[in-house]
């Protein structure tokens, strides 16, 4: 799965964060987290590894690693085709419809040539 990327604007001082209690701040600091201001305006607590990976990671890092070519047909999704109701009716009842047409032709020829 793809990891979330954070654009860190600034590493904040833990004393400036007001949305957590002192006990929560101490817990995060003891675990090695620091508050960081993200480009979205949110404050996220990140450790050093997360900060480095988000600050240093270039935008096109995946382009440097060549991708393994996959079989296109194996990943091609098939769309469900919504069929026309008239076609469905004709496919299901074609024998009955052919019999009706034959009976209708028989009645037509009987009335025109015998009358």
C-alpha positions in Angstrom: 0.0 0.0 0.0 1.1 3.5 -0.6 2.3 5.5 2.4 0.8 8.9 3.2 3.1 11.7 2.3 3.4 14.8 4.5 4.7 18.2 3.4 6.3 19.5 6.6 6.4 23.2 6.8 7.9 23.7 10.2 8.9 21.7 13.3 7.2 23.3 16.2 8.1 23.6 19.9 6.1 21.2 22.0 5.2 24.0 24.4 3.4 25.9 21.5 0.9 23.1 20.9 -2.3 23.8 22.7 -4.6 20.9 21.6 -3.1 18.3 23.9 -2.7 18.0 27.7 0.6 18.2 29.4 0.5 14.4 30.1 0.0 13.6 26.4 2.8 16.0 25.4 5.2 14.3 27.8 4.2 10.9 26.5 4.8 11.9 22.9 8.1 13.5 23.8 9.2 10.4 25.7 8.4 8.3 22.7 10.6 10.5 20.5 7.8 12.4 18.6 7.9 16.1 17.8 5.0 18.3 16.6 5.3 19.3 13.0 3.1 21.8 11.1 2.0 20.3 7.8 1.1 22.2 4.6 -2.5 21.4 5.2 -2.4 23.3 8.5 -2.7 20.3 10.7 -0.2 19.5 13.5 1.1 16.0 13.4 3.4 14.3 15.9 6.2 12.6 13.9 9.4 10.9 15.0 12.8 11.6 13.4 12.6 8.9 10.8 9.2 10.1 9.6 10.4 13.7 9.4 13.6 12.8 7.4 11.7 10.6 5.0 9.1 13.3 4.4 11.5 16.2 4.1 14.2 14.5 2.0 12.0 12.3 -0.3 12.0 13.7 -3.8 8.7 13.9 -5.7 9.7 11.6 -8.5 11.6 8.9 -6.5 9.6 6.1 -8.0 10.7 7.1 -11.5 14.3 6.2 -10.7 13.4 2.6 -10.0 12.3 0.8 -13.2 8.9 -0.8 -12.8 8.4 -4.5 -13.7 6.3 -4.7 -16.8 3.1 -6.4 -16.1 0.8 -8.3 -18.5 -1.7 -5.6 -19.4 -4.5 -8.1 -20.2 -4.3 -9.6 -16.8 -5.0 -6.3 -15.1 -7.5 -5.0 -17.6 -10.8 -4.7 -16.0 -13.9 -5.8 -17.8 -16.8 -3.5 -17.8 -20.2 -4.9 -17.4 -22.1 -4.1 -20.5 -25.7 -3.1 -19.8 -27.7 -4.8 -22.6 -30.7 -3.4 -24.3 -34.0 -4.7 -22.9 -35.3 -5.3 -26.4 -32.3 -7.5 -27.3 -32.7 -9.5 -24.1 -36.3 -10.1 -24.9 -35.5 -11.2 -28.4 -32.7 -13.5 -27.2 -34.9 -15.2 -24.6 -38.1 -15.5 -26.7 -36.8 -15.9 -30.3 -38.4 -19.4 -30.8 -41.8 -18.2 -29.7 -41.5 -15.1 -32.0 -40.6 -17.1 -35.0 -43.6 -19.4 -34.4 -45.9 -16.4 -34.2 -44.5 -15.0 -37.5 -44.9 -18.4 -39.2 -48.5 -18.7 -37.9 -49.2 -15.1 -39.0 -47.8 -15.8 -42.5 -49.9 -19.0 -42.8 -53.1 -17.1 -41.8 -52.3 -14.3 -44.3 -51.7 -16.7 -47.2 -54.7 -18.8 -46.3 -57.0 -15.8 -46.3 -55.6 -14.2 -49.5 -55.4 -17.2 -51.8 -58.4 -19.3 -50.6 -60.9 -16.5 -50.2 
